[in-house]
Amino acid sequence: MNKGIEEIKENAIEKGVPIIKDEGLAFLLNLIRERNCKDILELGTAVGYSSMNMARLDKDIRIDTIEKDEQMFKQAISNIKEEGLDDQITVHFTPIEEFKTDKMFDLIFVDAAKAQYGRYMEKFLPNLKQDGVMVFDNMIFHSLIYEADTIKSRNLRNLVRKIIKFRELVQNDERFDIMIFDNIGDGILVLTWRKSGT
Ligand SMILES: C[S@@+](CC[C@H](N)C(=O)[O-])C[C@H]1O[C@@H](n2cnc3c(N)ncnc32)[C@H](O)[C@@H]1O
């Protein structure tokens, strides 16, 4: 990995900024290569770590990434500029709920408020190309989905239940083909449009 990005990763971990795990990132980058994704939307920028890694794969990759936290946004802008990736990555400082675009994407990477995954999915499905892919991180949420009923904190328990519900919802939705990789990183869910007749 590029030295600058490696430092950004270490700083993020030190400060407790949640960034994608190594395994999850490797999986995501492979998927982008295999499917030749060029137009990418990311929900949840944090300090720009995942978006910079994606952009580095190919000069033709263009990423729109959304962040609502001002500190994170400023840090991401500064990191991305320093790495010379500002011509490929556009960081939008806005809540995801208020972001609007007519662009169509090859990949939509969802890595923000876990409780909102269902909403985010419906909001951005119109922006997913026919052969596009939507990827959701944190599908096992630090393995807490396996012990949801024993979680003491009510808020955390509700959040974990929402993740479990989201998993069930998409698996039973006939619009999609779903693959869930619980053993990769923090659990990755991959959604594609179901082709008619299958
Ligand atoms: C897990 S971090 C993103 C990590 C990043 N994708 C990476 O791997 O480098 C999630 C980010 O989403 C942002 N976020 C959460 N809810 C949001 C919302 N409703 N609108 C915009 N950003 C949001 C948080 O501020 C946080 O920085």
The ligand as a Tripos MOL2 file, in Angstrom:
@<TRIPOS>MOLECULE
LIG
   27    29     1     0     0
SMALL
NO_CHARGES

@<TRIPOS>ATOM
      1 C1        -17.5080    3.6510    8.9500 C.3       1 LIG1
      2 S1        -17.2130    5.3210    8.6190 S.3       1 LIG1
      3 C2        -16.7080    5.3210    6.9350 C.3       1 LIG1
      4 C3        -15.3750    4.6770    6.7190 C.3       1 LIG1
      5 C4        -14.8140    4.7920    5.3190 C.3       1 LIG1
      6 N1        -15.7300    4.2890    4.3270 N.3       1 LIG1
      7 C5        -13.5180    4.0150    5.2390 C.2       1 LIG1
      8 O1        -13.5620    2.7730    5.2630 O.co2     1 LIG1
      9 O2        -12.4640    4.6490    5.1590 O.co2     1 LIG1
     10 C6        -18.8260    5.9850    8.5020 C.3       1 LIG1
     11 C7        -18.8840    7.4730    8.2260 C.3       1 LIG1
     12 O3        -20.2170    7.7770    7.8180 O.3       1 LIG1
     13 C8        -20.5520    9.0570    8.3090 C.3       1 LIG1
     14 N2        -22.0070    9.1290    8.3720 N.ar      1 LIG1
     15 C9        -22.8320    8.4530    9.2150 C.ar      1 LIG1
     16 N3        -24.1130    8.7600    8.9600 N.ar      1 LIG1
     17 C10       -24.1060    9.6470    7.9420 C.ar      1 LIG1
     18 C11       -25.1230   10.3470    7.2290 C.ar      1 LIG1
     19 N4        -26.4050   10.1800    7.5390 N.pl3     1 LIG1
     20 N5        -24.7510   11.1880    6.2420 N.ar      1 LIG1
     21 C12       -23.4400   11.3500    5.9250 C.ar      1 LIG1
     22 N6        -22.4310   10.7220    6.5630 N.ar      1 LIG1
     23 C13       -22.7570    9.8810    7.5560 C.ar      1 LIG1
     24 C14       -19.8920    9.1150    9.6760 C.3       1 LIG1
     25 O4        -19.6910   10.4510   10.0820 O.3       1 LIG1
     26 C15       -18.5940    8.3540    9.4410 C.3       1 LIG1
     27 O5        -17.5360    9.2210    9.1590 O.3       1 LIG1
@<TRIPOS>BOND
     1     1     2 1
     2     2     3 1
     3     2    10 1
     4     3     4 1
     5     4     5 1
     6     5     6 1
     7     5     7 1
     8     7     8 2
     9     7     9 1
    10    10    11 1
    11    11    12 1
    12    11    26 1
    13    12    13 1
    14    13    14 1
    15    13    24 1
    16    14    15 ar
    17    14    23 ar
    18    15    16 ar
    19    16    17 ar
    20    17    18 ar
    21    17    23 ar
    22    18    19 1
    23    18    20 ar
    24    20    21 ar
    25    21    22 ar
    26    22    23 ar
    27    24    25 1
    28    24    26 1
    29    26    27 1
@<TRIPOS>SUBSTRUCTURE
     1 LIG1         1 GROUP 0 **** ****
